[in-house]
Amino acid sequence: MKRLLPIVVLLAATRAGAPPPISSFPSVILPSDGSEPPRNTRYWAFGRDAPPLSSIGVALTVNGSPVALEVAAHGCCLVRGTLATPLEAADTGLFTVSSPGGELSSSFVVYDHIDVLPPGLQDASVLDFAQGRLVIGVLGNDDHEVAGFLARAAGDDEVIGAAPPGYVLEAPAAALGCLDITAVDLAGNESAPAQVCAPAEGEGEGEGEGEGEGCACSQSTLAPGVLALAALYRRRRSPHRSRP
């Protein structure tokens, strides 16, 4: 039975009403606690400024026995583990990631599904551009589960930004510098890329507009609620806010 789990990924409001950036590594690991990943799931750990792999512990047990993972780092904010062969349906797993910043664990039961279909990237829109960094709002869906979103310099293979569901995606970009954004599912399948670009010098810097004259940004349309959160995000980030 094919399960459709649309994931509205971006802009879960914080108490301040703004979409959160990812916090220090490890901040989120997947498969998540209590989930049912596909048999060919990969193992994901997100967090800002991940330390070198030599300082990160990644452990997986399946049905109570440890199994070896091939672990690789991708850019600033993502570590990904891969098993040599898929798990079996109803296998139980315990995934643990540790670093000097803390430790996270999750338990899961494997769903009887091999995921080969790529996810869909519904939207990738610039919310803010300041100090050479783009803040991007993203939406995606998958036939099983979206793992997160990746940013690469246009035409490059190197991941320079990564975020899981529920967070904004941040990545460095020079003025008029463009990024390729993809959604990726638990099995590592990626969507076709969508391109977003920083505004020209002096246009939109620190404002997050991303759609003014002279800007090569993506033209995807954000819903009113997302626009309101984007405005709150920019207001929270603004250095000129007056304090009561």
LUMZA-511929 format. One line per 10 residues: number of its first residue (from 1); for each residue x, y, z of N, C-alpha, C. Coordinates in pm, whole numbers, padded with zeros to 5 digits. Layout:
N
NUM = X Y Z X Y Z X Y Z | ...
***
This chain:
244
1 = 00085 -00119 00000 00000 00000 00000 00088 00123 00000 | 00069 00208 -00097 00150 00328 -00110 00093 00437 -00024 | 00178 00497 00060 00131 00600 00151 00174 00736 00099 | 00083 00830 00096 00114 00966 00055 00118 01053 00179 | 00236 01107 00208 00253 01190 00326 00304 01326 00284 | 00216 01416 00239 00263 01548 00202 00322 01618 00322 | 00436 01679 00301 00506 01747 00410 00510 01896 00380 | 00445 01974 00463 00459 02119 00453 00574 02155 00545 | 00689 02189 00484 00813 02180 00556 00852 02307 00628 | 00828 02422 00572 00892 02540 00626 00810 02607 00735
11 = 00862 02687 00810 00792 02792 00878 00697 02745 00987 | 00742 02649 01065 00675 02625 01191 00713 02743 01279 | 00614 02810 01336 00643 02934 01408 00707 02906 01542 | 00806 02986 01576 00861 02983 01710 00773 03071 01797 | 00810 03081 01926 00732 03167 02014 00734 03310 01967 | 00844 03350 01901 00853 03486 01849 00773 03500 01721 | 00719 03392 01669 00638 03398 01549 00717 03390 01421 | 00847 03357 01428 00930 03355 01309 00978 03213 01281 | 01002 03178 01155 01053 03044 01123 01193 03026 01179 | 01222 02912 01239 01352 02896 01305 01460 02849 01209
21 = 01584 02896 01227 01699 02831 01164 01738 02708 01244 | 01815 02620 01182 01860 02502 01252 01957 02543 01363 | 01955 02472 01475 02045 02503 01585 02168 02412 01580 | 02248 02411 01687 02379 02347 01683 02367 02195 01664 | 02470 02137 01607 02474 01995 01573 02494 01909 01698 | 02421 01795 01710 02309 01752 01627 02178 01813 01676 | 02101 01866 01584 01974 01929 01620 01855 01840 01585 | 01862 01774 01470 01754 01685 01423 01819 01562 01363 | 01767 01442 01398 01811 01319 01332 01690 01248 01273 | 01714 01176 01164 01610 01101 01094 01667 00965 01054
31 = 01587 00857 01056 01444 00851 01084 01412 00899 01225 | 01298 00965 01237 01260 01023 01365 01203 00917 01459 | 01196 00952 01586 01147 00862 01689 01004 00819 01657 | 00980 00689 01655 00846 00637 01632 00804 00630 01487 | 00894 00662 01394 00856 00666 01252 00865 00528 01188 | 00821 00519 01063 00826 00396 00984 00896 00425 00852 | 01027 00431 00852 01100 00462 00729 01095 00348 00629 | 01125 00375 00502 01133 00266 00403 01253 00177 00431 | 01253 00061 00372 01361 -00036 00396 01498 00019 00354 | 01501 00104 00251 01627 00159 00202 01654 00299 00254
41 = 01603 00330 00373 01628 00461 00430 01777 00485 00451 | 01816 00612 00443 01946 00654 00491 01928 00719 00628 | 02038 00760 00687 02036 00806 00826 02093 00947 00829 | 02016 01040 00883 02039 01182 00864 02058 01252 00997 | 02157 01341 01003 02178 01425 01121 02205 01567 01074 | 02120 01661 01117 02131 01800 01077 02171 01885 01197 | 02241 01994 01170 02273 02090 01274 02374 02192 01225 | 02368 02311 01280 02458 02418 01238 02602 02386 01276 | 02693 02416 01182 02837 02404 01208 02874 02268 01265 | 02843 02164 01189 02880 02029 01233 03031 02017 01248
51 = 03079 01952 01355 03223 01935 01372 03277 01832 01274 | 03409 01812 01269 03465 01707 01183 03410 01570 01220 | 03409 01480 01121 03355 01346 01144 03428 01275 01258 | 03555 01309 01278 03630 01245 01387 03574 01279 01525 | 03494 01386 01532 03433 01427 01660 03286 01387 01670 | 03237 01313 01572 03096 01275 01568 03084 01124 01584 | 02997 01081 01675 02966 00940 01688 02833 00908 01621 | 02831 00808 01535 02709 00766 01466 02695 00616 01487 | 02586 00573 01549 02567 00431 01580 02426 00388 01542 | 02416 00269 01485 02286 00211 01450 02282 00067 01499
61 = 02175 00033 01571 02149 -00107 01604 02019 -00148 01537 | 02014 -00270 01486 01896 -00325 01421 01861 -00456 01491 | 01741 -00461 01543 01696 -00577 01620 01793 -00608 01734 | 01849 -00502 01793 01936 -00516 01908 02082 -00540 01877 | 02119 -00555 01750 02259 -00581 01714 02317 -00461 01639 | 02441 -00421 01669 02502 -00308 01598 02531 -00344 01452 | 02511 -00247 01364 02543 -00263 01223 02627 -00145 01179 | 02712 -00169 01078 02805 -00066 01032 02737 00026 00931 | 02762 00155 00947 02714 00256 00854 02833 00321 00785 | 02817 00349 00655 02912 00435 00586 02866 00578 00607
71 = 02948 00660 00671 02909 00794 00712 02987 00898 00632 | 02917 01001 00585 02980 01109 00509 02924 01243 00556 | 03007 01346 00554 02964 01482 00586 02933 01556 00457 | 02830 01642 00461 02790 01720 00345 02775 01866 00388 | 02875 01945 00358 02869 02086 00390 02873 02112 00540 | 02817 02226 00578 02824 02272 00717 02733 02198 00811 | 02625 02137 00757 02510 02113 00844 02446 01976 00830 | 02512 01882 00762 02450 01752 00739 02553 01641 00743 | 02521 01535 00818 02596 01410 00816 02498 01301 00778 | 02539 01216 00683 02446 01115 00630 02512 00978 00635
81 = 02436 00879 00686 02484 00742 00693 02409 00652 00596 | 02480 00553 00542 02422 00462 00443 02455 00318 00479 | 02354 00231 00471 02373 00088 00490 02407 00022 00356 | 02484 -00085 00360 02521 -00155 00237 02402 -00223 00172 | 02308 -00273 00252 02190 -00341 00198 02066 -00291 00273 | 01948 -00296 00208 01826 -00250 00275 01793 -00336 00397 | 01721 -00275 00490 01668 -00349 00604 01551 -00435 00560 | 01502 -00516 00652 01384 -00598 00625 01261 -00535 00689 | 01145 -00564 00633 01020 -00513 00688 01007 -00554 00835 | 00963 -00462 00918 00939 -00480 01062 01066 -00487 01144
91 = 01184 -00467 01083 01305 -00453 01163 01289 -00334 01257 | 01346 -00345 01376 01345 -00233 01469 01485 -00172 01476 | 01492 -00042 01472 01621 00026 01472 01633 00128 01583 | 01756 00149 01627 01788 00256 01721 01905 00332 01662 | 01884 00462 01636 01984 00547 01571 02031 00652 01671 | 02162 00664 01689 02218 00759 01786 02329 00840 01721 | 02324 00971 01742 02428 01062 01693 02476 01146 01811 | 02608 01153 01829 02665 01231 01938 02777 01319 01885 | 02797 01431 01952 02906 01523 01920 02933 01605 02045 | 03036 01691 02044 03058 01777 02161 02937 01862 02196
101 = 02847 01884 02098 02728 01966 02123 02612 01891 02186 | 02619 01758 02197 02509 01683 02258 02489 01549 02191 | 02382 01483 02228 02351 01350 02176 02201 01337 02153 | 02163 01272 02041 02023 01245 02010 02009 01099 01971 | 01896 01039 02008 01864 00902 01968 01720 00895 01919 | 01694 00803 01829 01557 00779 01783 01539 00631 01757 | 01418 00582 01781 01385 00443 01752 01276 00439 01647 | 01277 00334 01565 01183 00327 01454 01157 00181 01418 | 01051 00159 01341 01017 00027 01288 01008 00040 01136 | 01076 -00048 01065 01089 -00035 00920 00958 -00073 00851
111 = 00918 00010 00757 00797 -00014 00676 00835 -00094 00553 | 00748 -00181 00507 00777 -00269 00394 00763 -00193 00262 | 00866 -00116 00230 00862 -00032 00110 01005 00002 00069 | 01036 -00011 -00058 01161 00039 -00114 01128 00167 -00189 | 01183 00278 -00143 01149 00409 -00198 01244 00443 -00311 | 01192 00451 -00435 01274 00485 -00551 01226 00611 -00621 | 01112 00666 -00577 01058 00784 -00643 01115 00911 -00580 | 01155 01008 -00661 01207 01132 -00603 01095 01214 -00540 | 01128 01295 -00441 01028 01383 -00381 00999 01500 -00475 | 00898 01578 -00438 00866 01699 -00512 00909 01822 -00433
121 = 00969 01918 -00502 01001 02047 -00441 00891 02144 -00483 | 00802 02178 -00390 00687 02261 -00422 00721 02408 -00429 | 00814 02453 -00346 00846 02595 -00343 00984 02615 -00284 | 01057 02711 -00338 01184 02756 -00282 01192 02906 -00307 | 01175 02985 -00203 01163 03130 -00216 01253 03202 -00117 | 01318 03307 -00163 01408 03385 -00078 01326 03465 00023 | 01357 03445 00151 01294 03522 00257 01381 03638 00303 | 01513 03619 00295 01603 03721 00348 01739 03704 00281 | 01811 03817 00265 01948 03815 00215 02027 03919 00293 | 02122 03874 00374 02201 03966 00455 02337 03905 00481
131 = 02441 03990 00474 02578 03948 00503 02618 03828 00419 | 02574 03828 00293 02613 03724 00200 02546 03591 00217 | 02439 03585 00298 02369 03458 00320 02222 03471 00279 | 02176 03370 00208 02035 03361 00172 01961 03278 00275 | 01842 03324 00311 01748 03247 00392 01632 03210 00301 | 01605 03082 00288 01515 03032 00184 01400 02955 00248 | 01279 02986 00206 01162 02911 00247 01138 02797 00151 | 01109 02678 00202 01098 02558 00118 00974 02477 00155 | 00914 02417 00054 00800 02327 00071 00824 02204 -00014 | 00787 02086 00037 00808 01965 -00041 00710 01855 -00005
141 = 00706 01750 -00086 00625 01632 -00056 00691 01509 -00114 | 00649 01393 -00066 00709 01267 -00109 00607 01155 -00093 | 00631 01043 -00162 00541 00929 -00145 00561 00861 -00011 | 00671 00893 00059 00692 00837 00192 00721 00949 00293 | 00839 01009 00286 00871 01119 00379 00987 01201 00326 | 00973 01333 00331 01084 01423 00298 01184 01423 00414 | 01313 01407 00381 01416 01415 00484 01463 01558 00504 | 01470 01636 00396 01516 01773 00411 01536 01840 00276 | 01614 01949 00280 01638 02032 00162 01786 02065 00156 | 01841 02065 00035 01984 02088 00014 02005 02209 -00076
151 = 02110 02284 -00049 02149 02398 -00132 02288 02374 -00187 | 02305 02401 -00317 02434 02394 -00383 02452 02520 -00466 | 02577 02562 -00485 02602 02668 -00581 02556 02620 -00719 | 02499 02710 -00798 02440 02671 -00926 02541 02594 -01011 | 02501 02474 -01054 02585 02392 -01138 02693 02314 -01066 | 02696 02318 -00931 02798 02250 -00853 02736 02132 -00779 | 02819 02035 -00743 02770 01917 -00671 02784 01929 -00520 | 02865 02024 -00472 02894 02032 -00330 02778 02094 -00252 | 02734 02027 -00147 02627 02079 -00062 02684 02189 00027 | 02623 02309 00025 02671 02420 00107 02565 02466 00208
161 = 02449 02404 00207 02346 02432 00305 02248 02317 00310 | 02198 02286 00431 02104 02175 00446 02015 02202 00566 | 01889 02164 00553 01794 02182 00663 01688 02073 00656 | 01642 02024 00772 01537 01924 00775 01400 01989 00769 | 01292 01912 00766 01158 01968 00770 01137 02057 00892 | 01070 02170 00870 01034 02259 00979 01128 02374 01003 | 01231 02390 00920 01331 02494 00938 01353 02570 00807 | 01400 02695 00819 01445 02764 00699 01578 02705 00654 | 01605 02717 00526 01730 02671 00466 01821 02792 00447 | 01943 02786 00501 02038 02896 00490 02161 02851 00412
171 = 02215 02941 00328 02335 02908 00252 02403 03037 00207 | 02535 03036 00194 02605 03154 00146 02581 03177 -00003 | 02569 03303 -00040 02554 03340 -00181 02595 03485 -00199 | 02681 03512 -00294 02720 03649 -00325 02606 03718 -00398 | 02615 03850 -00411 02513 03924 -00485 02498 03866 -00624 | 02375 03843 -00664 02338 03779 -00790 02388 03635 -00800 | 02442 03583 -00689 02482 03443 -00689 02360 03354 -00678 | 02356 03249 -00757 02239 03162 -00761 02269 03028 -00695 | 02167 02970 -00634 02176 02841 -00570 02077 02746 -00632 | 02115 02619 -00640 02023 02512 -00678 01969 02448 -00550
181 = 01836 02443 -00537 01770 02388 -00419 01699 02259 -00459 | 01719 02153 -00380 01649 02028 -00403 01586 01979 -00274 | 01478 01904 -00289 01423 01826 -00178 01483 01686 -00185 | 01505 01624 -00070 01560 01489 -00065 01477 01407 00032 | 01450 01281 -00005 01368 01197 00083 01457 01107 00169 | 01395 01028 00257 01471 00945 00350 01566 00849 00280 | 01528 00802 00160 01610 00707 00087 01722 00775 00009 | 01726 00909 00009 01830 00980 -00064 01793 01021 -00204 | 01670 00992 -00249 01626 01038 -00379 01607 01190 -00376 | 01650 01258 -00483 01640 01404 -00487 01547 01451 -00598
191 = 01481 01563 -00571 01397 01627 -00670 01482 01695 -00776 | 01419 01737 -00885 01485 01827 -00979 01513 01958 -00907 | 01624 02026 -00940 01657 02150 -00868 01572 02268 -00912 | 01549 02358 -00817 01492 02489 -00846 01598 02592 -00812 | 01609 02697 -00893 01713 02796 -00871 01660 02919 -00801 | 01732 02964 -00699 01704 03091 -00633 01831 03173 -00637 | 01818 03305 -00641 01934 03392 -00658 01928 03508 -00560 | 02046 03553 -00520 02056 03671 -00435 02026 03796 -00516 | 01974 03902 -00452 01952 04027 -00523 02083 04095 -00556 | 02077 04192 -00645 02195 04271 -00679 02239 04352 -00559
201 = 02365 04396 -00560 02417 04479 -00452 02325 04598 -00427 | 02290 04618 -00300 02206 04734 -00266 02059 04714 -00286 | 02018 04601 -00341 01876 04575 -00363 01834 04456 -00281 | 01760 04480 -00175 01708 04372 -00093 01803 04323 00013 | 01925 04383 00022 02021 04338 00124 01961 04358 00262 | 01941 04247 00333 01885 04253 00467 01736 04273 00469 | 01671 04282 00351 01527 04307 00349 01449 04182 00319 | 01512 04087 00248 01445 03961 00220 01337 03971 00116 | 01333 04080 00038 01226 04091 -00059 01242 03990 -00170 | 01361 03992 -00236 01390 03886 -00332 01312 03893 -00459
211 = 01228 03996 -00483 01152 03997 -00605 01143 04137 -00666 | 01233 04226 -00624 01229 04360 -00677 01299 04369 -00811 | 01296 04489 -00871 01360 04512 -00999 01508 04486 -00985 | 01568 04417 -01083 01710 04387 -01080 01745 04262 -01004 | 01646 04190 -00957 01671 04068 -00881 01645 03947 -00968 | 01735 03849 -00958 01719 03726 -01036 01665 03614 -00951 | 01591 03648 -00844 01544 03546 -00750 01432 03463 -00810 | 01409 03348 -00744 01297 03266 -00788 01167 03342 -00771 | 01072 03313 -00856 00946 03386 -00855 00832 03304 -00797 | 00865 03201 -00718 00759 03122 -00657 00678 03207 -00562
221 = 00550 03174 -00551 00458 03255 -00472 00438 03194 -00334 | 00455 03274 -00232 00433 03228 -00096 00292 03260 -00051 | 00234 03173 00027 00101 03195 00082 00105 03312 00180 | -00011 03378 00205 -00012 03493 00296 00047 03462 00433 | 00018 03344 00488 00072 03310 00618 00223 03302 00617 | 00279 03248 00507 00424 03239 00495 00485 03377 00481 | 00419 03464 00405 00468 03601 00391 00469 03673 00525 | 00367 03649 00607 00364 03712 00739 00479 03663 00825 | 00507 03533 00820 00619 03480 00896 00752 03533 00844 | 00761 03549 00711 00883 03605 00653 00906 03746 00704
231 = 00797 03826 00712 00810 03963 00763 00856 03962 00908 | 00803 03869 00988 00845 03858 01127 00991 03815 01137 | 01032 03725 01046 01171 03680 01045 01263 03797 01017 | 01229 03879 00917 01313 03993 00881 01316 04095 00995 | 01200 04116 01059 01193 04213 01166 01279 04168 01284 | 01277 04036 01312 01358 03984 01422 01506 03999 01392 | 01544 03983 01263 01683 03991 01225 01735 04133 01211 | 01645 04231 01195 01687 04368 01164 01766 04430 01278 | 01887 04488 01249 01965 04551 01356 01911 04687 01395 | 01813 04742 01321 01761 04875 01347 01633 04875 01427
241 = 01592 04758 01475 01468 04753 01552 01483 04832 01680 | 01385 04911 01711 01387 04984 01837 01343 04892 01949 | 01400 04912 02064 01364 04827 02178 01281 04907 02274 | 01178 04845 02332 01095 04916 02428 01173 04953 02552
***
